[in-house]
């Protein structure tokens, strides 16, 4: 059950992160990062690791986008 919740948090975060790759929408990544963190914690508590790994991939995309934009843009 926790793995499914982790995947759902990852999917919601991915829906936020994908449009945030457009210039001037990078601030949306800051909204997605707490959701990703919750998904990672839920995935870690689960017996399966696929939800956690999915959230970590989404987090990597968000962090790379934030670093390219200087953290804001």
Residue frames as qw, qx, qy, qz and C-alpha x, y, z in Angstrom:
[[0.000, 0.883, 0.469, 0.000, 0.00, 0.00, 0.00],
 [0.298, -0.805, 0.100, 0.504, 2.81, 2.43, 0.83],
 [0.428, -0.112, 0.595, 0.671, 4.48, 1.67, -2.49],
 [0.207, 0.644, 0.638, 0.367, 1.31, 2.62, -4.37],
 [0.162, -0.940, -0.225, 0.197, 1.08, 5.87, -2.40],
 [0.437, -0.548, 0.344, 0.625, 4.72, 6.57, -3.19],
 [0.363, 0.211, 0.664, 0.619, 4.11, 6.05, -6.90],
 [0.055, 0.832, 0.529, 0.154, 1.05, 8.33, -6.74],
 [0.281, -0.868, 0.012, 0.410, 3.07, 11.07, -5.07],
 [0.447, -0.277, 0.534, 0.662, 5.72, 10.59, -7.76],
 [0.290, 0.495, 0.674, 0.465, 3.16, 10.87, -10.55],
 [0.067, -0.938, -0.333, 0.064, 1.64, 14.03, -9.10],
 [0.383, -0.718, 0.239, 0.530, 5.13, 15.47, -8.75],
 [0.458, 0.025, 0.633, 0.624, 5.98, 14.49, -12.30],
 [0.192, 0.765, 0.559, 0.257, 2.89, 16.32, -13.56],
 [0.192, -0.954, -0.057, 0.221, 4.23, 19.42, -11.80],
 [0.511, -0.522, 0.426, 0.533, 7.88, 18.95, -12.84],
 [0.556, 0.321, 0.596, 0.482, 7.32, 18.41, -16.57],
 [0.201, 0.891, 0.296, 0.279, 5.75, 21.85, -17.25],
 [0.407, -0.877, 0.096, 0.236, 8.33, 23.39, -14.89],
 [0.687, -0.095, 0.388, 0.607, 11.03, 22.68, -17.47],
 [0.312, 0.777, 0.331, 0.436, 9.63, 25.59, -19.50],
 [0.355, 0.165, -0.231, 0.891, 11.55, 28.83, -18.86],
 [0.230, -0.330, 0.153, -0.903, 10.05, 31.09, -16.17],
 [0.803, -0.339, -0.201, -0.447, 8.13, 28.17, -14.62],
 [0.550, 0.256, -0.711, 0.355, 11.04, 26.76, -12.63],
 [0.287, -0.345, 0.480, -0.754, 9.45, 27.95, -9.38],
 [0.858, -0.117, -0.141, -0.480, 7.00, 25.04, -9.72],
 [0.698, 0.196, -0.652, 0.222, 9.85, 22.66, -8.94],
 [0.004, -0.276, 0.615, -0.739, 9.93, 24.12, -5.42],
 [0.704, -0.123, 0.144, -0.685, 6.30, 23.06, -5.07],
 [0.891, 0.144, -0.387, -0.189, 7.10, 19.56, -6.29],
 [0.365, 0.435, -0.727, 0.386, 10.11, 18.90, -4.04],
 [0.402, -0.254, 0.629, -0.615, 8.13, 18.45, -0.78],
 [0.887, 0.135, 0.054, -0.439, 5.79, 16.03, -2.56],
 [0.716, 0.430, -0.546, 0.068, 8.78, 14.13, -3.88],
 [0.031, 0.428, -0.743, 0.513, 10.27, 13.96, -0.38],
 [0.687, -0.101, 0.426, -0.580, 7.03, 12.52, 0.99],
 [0.898, 0.307, -0.187, -0.254, 7.02, 9.96, -1.84],
 [0.475, 0.489, -0.686, 0.253, 10.61, 8.95, -1.10],
 [0.270, -0.319, 0.702, -0.577, 9.84, 8.47, 2.60],
 [0.828, 0.073, 0.248, -0.498, 6.74, 6.40, 1.83],
 [0.810, 0.432, -0.386, -0.092, 8.73, 4.35, -0.70],
 [0.214, 0.486, -0.759, 0.378, 11.45, 3.72, 1.86],
 [0.496, -0.187, 0.616, -0.582, 8.90, 2.47, 4.39],
 [0.871, 0.236, -0.063, -0.425, 7.43, 0.11, 1.79],
 [0.800, -0.228, 0.536, 0.144, 8.68, -3.41, 1.20],
 [0.704, 0.480, 0.352, 0.388, 9.10, -2.70, -2.52],
 [0.378, -0.508, 0.089, 0.769, 11.55, -0.07, -3.74],
 [0.366, 0.426, 0.562, 0.607, 10.05, 0.87, -7.13],
 [0.079, -0.920, -0.363, -0.125, 8.07, 3.84, -5.78],
 [0.471, -0.762, 0.110, 0.430, 11.11, 5.24, -4.00],
 [0.531, -0.102, 0.496, 0.679, 13.26, 4.85, -7.10],
 [0.237, 0.674, 0.540, 0.445, 10.63, 6.55, -9.26],
 [0.222, -0.955, -0.187, 0.062, 10.46, 9.49, -6.85],
 [0.549, -0.560, 0.277, 0.556, 14.25, 9.74, -6.82],
 [0.461, 0.252, 0.542, 0.656, 14.30, 9.95, -10.64],
 [0.024, 0.862, 0.412, 0.295, 11.67, 12.70, -10.56],
 [0.440, -0.848, -0.008, 0.295, 13.71, 14.49, -7.87],
 [0.587, -0.215, 0.391, 0.675, 16.82, 14.29, -10.03],
 [0.293, 0.573, 0.507, 0.574, 14.95, 15.90, -12.93],
 [0.201, -0.934, -0.277, -0.102, 13.67, 18.68, -10.65],
 [0.557, -0.693, 0.129, 0.439, 17.07, 19.34, -9.07],
 [0.544, 0.054, 0.445, 0.709, 18.86, 19.44, -12.43],
 [0.135, 0.741, 0.451, 0.478, 16.26, 21.90, -13.75],
 [0.361, -0.918, -0.143, 0.085, 16.61, 24.06, -10.64],
 [0.615, -0.470, 0.250, 0.581, 20.40, 24.07, -10.92],
 [0.446, 0.322, 0.477, 0.685, 20.24, 25.10, -14.57],
 [0.034, -0.813, -0.372, -0.446, 17.90, 27.97, -13.74],
 [0.183, 0.436, -0.400, 0.785, 19.89, 29.17, -10.77],
 [0.132, -0.207, -0.817, 0.521, 17.30, 27.96, -8.28],
 [0.256, 0.440, 0.370, -0.778, 14.55, 30.41, -9.14],
 [0.484, 0.457, -0.254, -0.702, 13.82, 30.72, -12.83]]
